[in-house]
Amino acid sequence: MSTATPTPARSTGTRPRVTPFSVGAVCAVLGLALLVLVAARWSPLMAADRAVATSLHRRAVTEPGIVHVNRILSDWVWDPWTMRVLIAVAVVALWWRGARLLAGWVAVTSLLSTLLQQGLKAAVGRERPQWPDPVDSAHYAAFPSGHAMTATVSCGLLLWLLHRHGAGAGPWWTALVVASVSVIGVGLTRLYLGVHWMSDVLGGWLLGAALVGFSIAGFVRHERRERTIPDHGPHRS
């Protein structure tokens, strides 16, 4: 009597699930690697930064109208304080609705972003591009870009809140497009205005994304832990 040869189980082909923590970890590793290269003044990176900055500045000095538009976008529309106001509105709304832990979590994440970027600026102490004919000016050290990092953190947190509260397809995709344009756009304006190096902006994006990823992962883990804690209720003798 013959027996059928068992066929090997087919692979389901499932891919590793992308989680906020994994995104944060990848961005953190890349951001820290970039930080080391900037701090070490790695010559290939410095040369690339200088080439990009010089090329954009040559265009900017011949296009005052575009410079004016970029300054409005950078100093008003996508300014870090504009982003912080949006976060403050979200925090107040969450607090008013009773989600006080979430409100505090978002507020603390935004505050950590500011402290982290200012601490890194002071630690790295990188000078901004210097031009004989500047089209704009900025204060403090260059790395990482505060505009890029604040926009990344603020837009990332706001998108997360929309997702948590079940935003419909229309509002979600609209918000995603607006957030993407804001994050990418503010970085490009800082480069065009000649107040940041390319690696400053990239560092702001990476470190901001890392902070958002870790913040979301931390909150989700806290929620799961709270759900698994049994509620024994009042003890009866």
DRENDO-1510 file (C-alpha; in Angstrom, 1 decimal, always signed):
<recs>
REC; n; res; u; v; w
REC; 1; MET; +0.0; +0.0; +0.0 .
REC; 2; SER; +1.5; +3.2; -1.1 .
REC; 3; THR; +1.4; +6.4; +1.0 .
REC; 4; ALA; +1.2; +9.9; -0.5 .
REC; 5; THR; +4.2; +12.0; +0.0 .
REC; 6; PRO; +3.4; +15.0; +2.0 .
REC; 7; THR; +3.8; +18.3; +0.1 .
REC; 8; PRO; +5.7; +21.0; +1.8 .
REC; 9; ALA; +3.7; +23.9; +3.2 .
REC; 10; ARG; +3.6; +26.9; +0.9 .
REC; 11; SER; +5.0; +30.1; +2.2 .
REC; 12; THR; +2.3; +32.7; +2.7 .
REC; 13; GLY; +4.7; +35.3; +1.6 .
REC; 14; THR; +3.9; +37.6; +4.4 .
REC; 15; ARG; +6.2; +40.6; +4.8 .
REC; 16; PRO; +7.5; +42.0; +8.1 .
REC; 17; ARG; +5.0; +44.5; +9.4 .
REC; 18; VAL; +6.2; +48.1; +9.4 .
REC; 19; THR; +5.6; +49.5; +12.9 .
REC; 20; PRO; +6.1; +53.0; +14.3 .
REC; 21; PHE; +9.0; +51.7; +16.4 .
REC; 22; SER; +10.8; +50.1; +13.4 .
REC; 23; VAL; +10.4; +53.4; +11.4 .
REC; 24; GLY; +11.7; +55.3; +14.4 .
REC; 25; ALA; +14.6; +53.0; +14.8 .
REC; 26; VAL; +15.7; +53.2; +11.1 .
REC; 27; CYS; +15.4; +57.0; +11.1 .
REC; 28; ALA; +17.3; +57.2; +14.4 .
REC; 29; VAL; +20.2; +55.1; +13.1 .
REC; 30; LEU; +20.3; +57.1; +9.9 .
REC; 31; GLY; +20.0; +60.4; +11.7 .
REC; 32; LEU; +22.7; +59.5; +14.2 .
REC; 33; ALA; +25.0; +58.4; +11.4 .
REC; 34; LEU; +24.5; +61.7; +9.6 .
REC; 35; LEU; +25.1; +63.5; +12.9 .
REC; 36; VAL; +28.5; +61.7; +13.3 .
REC; 37; LEU; +29.5; +62.6; +9.7 .
REC; 38; VAL; +28.5; +66.3; +10.2 .
REC; 39; ALA; +30.3; +66.5; +13.5 .
REC; 40; ALA; +33.4; +64.9; +12.0 .
REC; 41; ARG; +33.2; +67.3; +9.0 .
REC; 42; TRP; +33.4; +64.3; +6.6 .
REC; 43; SER; +34.8; +65.9; +3.4 .
REC; 44; PRO; +32.5; +64.2; +0.8 .
REC; 45; LEU; +29.5; +65.3; +2.7 .
REC; 46; MET; +30.8; +68.8; +3.2 .
REC; 47; ALA; +31.6; +69.1; -0.5 .
REC; 48; ALA; +28.1; +67.9; -1.4 .
REC; 49; ASP; +26.6; +70.4; +1.0 .
REC; 50; ARG; +28.6; +73.2; -0.5 .
REC; 51; ALA; +27.8; +72.3; -4.1 .
REC; 52; VAL; +24.0; +72.2; -3.4 .
REC; 53; ALA; +24.1; +75.4; -1.4 .
REC; 54; THR; +26.2; +77.3; -4.0 .
REC; 55; SER; +24.0; +76.2; -6.9 .
REC; 56; LEU; +20.8; +77.3; -5.1 .
REC; 57; HIS; +22.2; +80.6; -4.0 .
REC; 58; ARG; +23.3; +81.5; -7.5 .
REC; 59; ARG; +19.7; +81.1; -8.6 .
REC; 60; ALA; +18.2; +82.8; -5.5 .
REC; 61; VAL; +20.1; +86.1; -6.0 .
REC; 62; THR; +18.6; +86.4; -9.5 .
REC; 63; GLU; +15.0; +85.6; -8.5 .
REC; 64; PRO; +13.8; +88.1; -5.9 .
REC; 65; GLY; +10.2; +87.3; -6.4 .
REC; 66; ILE; +10.7; +83.6; -5.7 .
REC; 67; VAL; +12.8; +84.5; -2.7 .
REC; 68; HIS; +9.9; +86.6; -1.3 .
REC; 69; VAL; +7.5; +83.7; -1.7 .
REC; 70; ASN; +10.0; +81.3; +0.0 .
REC; 71; ARG; +10.4; +83.7; +2.9 .
REC; 72; ILE; +6.6; +83.9; +3.4 .
REC; 73; LEU; +6.4; +80.1; +3.4 .
REC; 74; SER; +9.4; +79.7; +5.7 .
REC; 75; ASP; +8.8; +82.5; +8.1 .
REC; 76; TRP; +5.0; +82.4; +8.4 .
REC; 77; VAL; +3.2; +79.4; +6.8 .
REC; 78; TRP; +5.7; +76.7; +7.9 .
REC; 79; ASP; +7.4; +78.5; +10.7 .
REC; 80; PRO; +8.1; +76.4; +13.8 .
REC; 81; TRP; +5.8; +78.6; +15.9 .
REC; 82; THR; +3.0; +78.0; +13.4 .
REC; 83; MET; +3.5; +74.3; +13.8 .
REC; 84; ARG; +3.6; +74.6; +17.6 .
REC; 85; VAL; +0.3; +76.5; +17.5 .
REC; 86; LEU; -1.3; +73.7; +15.6 .
REC; 87; ILE; -0.1; +71.2; +18.2 .
REC; 88; ALA; -1.3; +73.4; +21.0 .
REC; 89; VAL; -4.8; +73.5; +19.4 .
REC; 90; ALA; -4.8; +69.7; +19.1 .
REC; 91; VAL; -3.6; +69.4; +22.7 .
REC; 92; VAL; -6.4; +71.7; +24.0 .
REC; 93; ALA; -9.0; +69.8; +21.9 .
REC; 94; LEU; -7.8; +66.4; +23.3 .
REC; 95; TRP; -7.8; +67.7; +26.9 .
REC; 96; TRP; -11.3; +69.2; +26.4 .
REC; 97; ARG; -12.6; +65.8; +25.1 .
REC; 98; GLY; -11.1; +64.0; +28.2 .
REC; 99; ALA; -8.1; +62.4; +26.4 .
REC; 100; ARG; -5.8; +64.0; +28.9 .
REC; 101; LEU; -3.0; +61.4; +28.8 .
REC; 102; LEU; -2.9; +61.6; +25.0 .
REC; 103; ALA; -2.9; +65.4; +25.2 .
REC; 104; GLY; +0.0; +65.4; +27.6 .
REC; 105; TRP; +1.9; +62.8; +25.5 .
REC; 106; VAL; +1.6; +65.0; +22.3 .
REC; 107; ALA; +2.6; +68.1; +24.2 .
REC; 108; VAL; +5.6; +66.4; +25.8 .
REC; 109; THR; +6.7; +65.0; +22.4 .
REC; 110; SER; +6.6; +68.4; +20.8 .
REC; 111; LEU; +8.6; +69.9; +23.8 .
REC; 112; LEU; +11.2; +67.1; +23.5 .
REC; 113; SER; +11.6; +68.0; +19.8 .
REC; 114; THR; +12.4; +71.5; +20.6 .
REC; 115; LEU; +14.8; +70.5; +23.4 .
REC; 116; LEU; +16.5; +67.9; +21.2 .
REC; 117; GLN; +17.1; +70.2; +18.3 .
REC; 118; GLN; +18.4; +73.0; +20.4 .
REC; 119; GLY; +20.7; +70.7; +22.3 .
REC; 120; LEU; +22.1; +69.2; +19.1 .
REC; 121; LYS; +22.6; +72.6; +17.7 .
REC; 122; ALA; +24.6; +73.6; +20.7 .
REC; 123; ALA; +26.6; +70.4; +20.8 .
REC; 124; VAL; +27.5; +70.3; +17.1 .
REC; 125; GLY; +27.9; +74.0; +16.7 .
REC; 126; ARG; +27.8; +73.9; +12.9 .
REC; 127; GLU; +28.0; +77.3; +11.2 .
REC; 128; ARG; +25.4; +78.2; +8.6 .
REC; 129; PRO; +26.2; +79.0; +5.0 .
REC; 130; GLN; +27.9; +82.4; +4.7 .
REC; 131; TRP; +27.3; +84.6; +1.6 .
REC; 132; PRO; +28.5; +88.0; +0.6 .
REC; 133; ASP; +25.1; +88.7; -0.8 .
REC; 134; PRO; +22.6; +86.8; +1.4 .
REC; 135; VAL; +18.9; +86.7; +0.6 .
REC; 136; ASP; +17.9; +85.8; +4.1 .
REC; 137; SER; +19.4; +85.3; +7.6 .
REC; 138; ALA; +18.9; +83.0; +10.5 .
REC; 139; HIS; +20.1; +82.6; +14.1 .
REC; 140; TYR; +21.6; +79.8; +16.1 .
REC; 141; ALA; +23.7; +76.9; +14.8 .
REC; 142; ALA; +22.8; +75.0; +11.7 .
REC; 143; PHE; +22.4; +71.2; +12.5 .
REC; 144; PRO; +19.7; +70.0; +12.6 .
REC; 145; SER; +17.3; +72.3; +10.8 .
REC; 146; GLY; +14.7; +73.4; +13.4 .
REC; 147; HIS; +12.2; +74.2; +10.7 .
REC; 148; ALA; +12.5; +70.7; +9.1 .
REC; 149; MET; +12.4; +68.8; +12.4 .
REC; 150; THR; +9.5; +70.8; +13.9 .
REC; 151; ALA; +7.4; +70.4; +10.8 .
REC; 152; THR; +8.2; +66.6; +10.7 .
REC; 153; VAL; +7.2; +66.1; +14.4 .
REC; 154; SER; +4.2; +68.3; +14.3 .
REC; 155; CYS; +2.7; +66.9; +11.0 .
REC; 156; GLY; +3.6; +63.4; +12.1 .
REC; 157; LEU; +1.7; +63.8; +15.4 .
REC; 158; LEU; -1.3; +65.4; +13.7 .
REC; 159; LEU; -1.5; +62.6; +11.2 .
REC; 160; TRP; -1.4; +60.1; +13.9 .
REC; 161; LEU; -4.2; +61.8; +15.8 .
REC; 162; LEU; -6.3; +61.8; +12.7 .
REC; 163; HIS; -5.7; +58.1; +12.2 .
REC; 164; ARG; -6.5; +57.3; +15.8 .
REC; 165; HIS; -9.8; +59.1; +15.5 .
REC; 166; GLY; -10.9; +57.4; +12.4 .
REC; 167; ALA; -10.7; +60.1; +9.8 .
REC; 168; GLY; -12.4; +59.3; +6.5 .
REC; 169; ALA; -10.5; +58.6; +3.3 .
REC; 170; GLY; -11.1; +62.1; +2.0 .
REC; 171; PRO; -9.9; +64.0; +5.0 .
REC; 172; TRP; -7.0; +61.5; +5.6 .
REC; 173; TRP; -5.6; +61.8; +2.1 .
REC; 174; THR; -6.0; +65.6; +2.1 .
REC; 175; ALA; -4.2; +65.8; +5.4 .
REC; 176; LEU; -1.4; +63.5; +4.2 .
REC; 177; VAL; -0.8; +65.5; +1.1 .
REC; 178; VAL; -0.8; +68.8; +3.1 .
REC; 179; ALA; +1.6; +67.3; +5.7 .
REC; 180; SER; +3.9; +65.9; +3.0 .
REC; 181; VAL; +4.0; +69.2; +1.1 .
REC; 182; SER; +4.7; +71.1; +4.3 .
REC; 183; VAL; +7.5; +68.9; +5.6 .
REC; 184; ILE; +9.3; +68.7; +2.2 .
REC; 185; GLY; +8.5; +72.2; +1.3 .
REC; 186; VAL; +9.9; +73.8; +4.4 .
REC; 187; GLY; +13.1; +72.0; +4.0 .
REC; 188; LEU; +13.4; +73.1; +0.4 .
REC; 189; THR; +12.7; +76.7; +1.4 .
REC; 190; ARG; +15.5; +76.7; +4.0 .
REC; 191; LEU; +17.9; +75.4; +1.3 .
REC; 192; TYR; +16.8; +77.9; -1.3 .
REC; 193; LEU; +17.1; +80.8; +1.1 .
REC; 194; GLY; +20.7; +79.8; +1.8 .
REC; 195; VAL; +20.3; +79.5; +5.6 .
REC; 196; HIS; +20.9; +75.7; +5.9 .
REC; 197; TRP; +23.1; +73.0; +4.4 .
REC; 198; MET; +21.4; +70.0; +2.7 .
REC; 199; SER; +22.5; +67.7; +5.6 .
REC; 200; ASP; +20.9; +70.0; +8.1 .
REC; 201; VAL; +17.5; +69.6; +6.5 .
REC; 202; LEU; +18.0; +65.8; +6.1 .
REC; 203; GLY; +19.0; +65.5; +9.7 .
REC; 204; GLY; +15.9; +67.4; +10.8 .
REC; 205; TRP; +13.7; +65.1; +8.8 .
REC; 206; LEU; +15.3; +61.9; +10.1 .
REC; 207; LEU; +15.5; +62.9; +13.7 .
REC; 208; GLY; +11.9; +64.3; +13.7 .
REC; 209; ALA; +10.6; +61.1; +12.1 .
REC; 210; ALA; +12.5; +59.0; +14.7 .
REC; 211; LEU; +11.0; +61.0; +17.6 .
REC; 212; VAL; +7.5; +60.6; +16.2 .
REC; 213; GLY; +7.9; +56.9; +15.6 .
REC; 214; PHE; +9.2; +56.3; +19.2 .
REC; 215; SER; +6.5; +58.5; +20.7 .
REC; 216; ILE; +3.7; +56.6; +18.9 .
REC; 217; ALA; +5.2; +53.2; +19.7 .
REC; 218; GLY; +5.5; +54.3; +23.4 .
REC; 219; PHE; +1.9; +55.4; +23.7 .
REC; 220; VAL; +0.6; +52.3; +21.9 .
REC; 221; ARG; +2.6; +50.1; +24.3 .
REC; 222; HIS; +1.3; +51.9; +27.3 .
REC; 223; GLU; -2.3; +51.5; +26.0 .
REC; 224; ARG; -1.8; +47.7; +25.6 .
REC; 225; ARG; -0.2; +47.4; +29.0 .
REC; 226; GLU; -3.2; +49.2; +30.6 .
REC; 227; ARG; -5.6; +46.8; +28.8 .
REC; 228; THR; -3.8; +43.8; +30.1 .
REC; 229; ILE; -3.9; +44.9; +33.8 .
REC; 230; PRO; -6.8; +43.0; +35.4 .
REC; 231; ASP; -9.3; +45.2; +37.2 .
REC; 232; HIS; -10.1; +43.2; +40.4 .
REC; 233; GLY; -12.4; +45.9; +41.7 .
REC; 234; PRO; -12.9; +46.6; +45.4 .
REC; 235; HIS; -11.9; +43.8; +47.7 .
REC; 236; ARG; -14.7; +42.1; +49.6 .
REC; 237; SER; -14.0; +40.3; +52.9 .
</recs>
